Amino acid sequence: MPDATTNGHFNYRVHQATGMISVQSHCDIAEAFAQLKVRAATIGESLEATATGVINGTIRFDA
């Protein structure tokens, strides 16, 4: 699994959002990260912008 970085730098928002998605979707971390990447691509946002939306509660991954 690729790491959750932006331009090679650690990105805590992506990690935090991945954990939140894991809880919301009742899935493991790898699946949650995959869901985050797919959502970002689908809505045409960066991974970091989508992660920020998850943290702020504007994007949810409820099962």
Contacts in CASP RR format, 6 or more apart in sequence:
PFRMAT RR
TARGET T0000
AUTHOR 0000-0000-0000
METHOD contacts of the structure
MODEL  1
MPDATTNGHFNYRVHQATGMISVQSHCDIAEAFAQLKVRAATIGESLEAT
ATGVINGTIRFDA
1 30 0 8 1.000
1 33 0 8 1.000
4 10 0 8 1.000
4 11 0 8 1.000
4 14 0 8 1.000
4 15 0 8 1.000
4 18 0 8 1.000
4 33 0 8 1.000
4 47 0 8 1.000
5 11 0 8 1.000
5 14 0 8 1.000
6 14 0 8 1.000
6 46 0 8 1.000
6 47 0 8 1.000
6 48 0 8 1.000
11 47 0 8 1.000
11 48 0 8 1.000
11 51 0 8 1.000
13 48 0 8 1.000
13 51 0 8 1.000
13 52 0 8 1.000
13 55 0 8 1.000
14 33 0 8 1.000
14 36 0 8 1.000
14 47 0 8 1.000
14 48 0 8 1.000
14 51 0 8 1.000
16 51 0 8 1.000
16 55 0 8 1.000
17 36 0 8 1.000
17 50 0 8 1.000
17 51 0 8 1.000
17 52 0 8 1.000
17 53 0 8 1.000
17 54 0 8 1.000
17 55 0 8 1.000
18 29 0 8 1.000
18 32 0 8 1.000
18 33 0 8 1.000
18 36 0 8 1.000
18 51 0 8 1.000
19 29 0 8 1.000
19 32 0 8 1.000
20 54 0 8 1.000
20 55 0 8 1.000
20 61 0 8 1.000
21 27 0 8 1.000
21 32 0 8 1.000
21 33 0 8 1.000
21 35 0 8 1.000
21 36 0 8 1.000
21 54 0 8 1.000
21 61 0 8 1.000
22 28 0 8 1.000
22 29 0 8 1.000
22 31 0 8 1.000
22 32 0 8 1.000
24 60 0 8 1.000
24 61 0 8 1.000
24 62 0 8 1.000
24 63 0 8 1.000
25 31 0 8 1.000
25 32 0 8 1.000
25 35 0 8 1.000
25 61 0 8 1.000
25 62 0 8 1.000
25 63 0 8 1.000
26 63 0 8 1.000
27 35 0 8 1.000
32 61 0 8 1.000
35 61 0 8 1.000
36 47 0 8 1.000
36 50 0 8 1.000
36 51 0 8 1.000
36 54 0 8 1.000
37 47 0 8 1.000
39 50 0 8 1.000
39 59 0 8 1.000
39 61 0 8 1.000
40 46 0 8 1.000
40 47 0 8 1.000
40 49 0 8 1.000
40 50 0 8 1.000
43 50 0 8 1.000
50 59 0 8 1.000
53 59 0 8 1.000
54 60 0 8 1.000
54 61 0 8 1.000
END
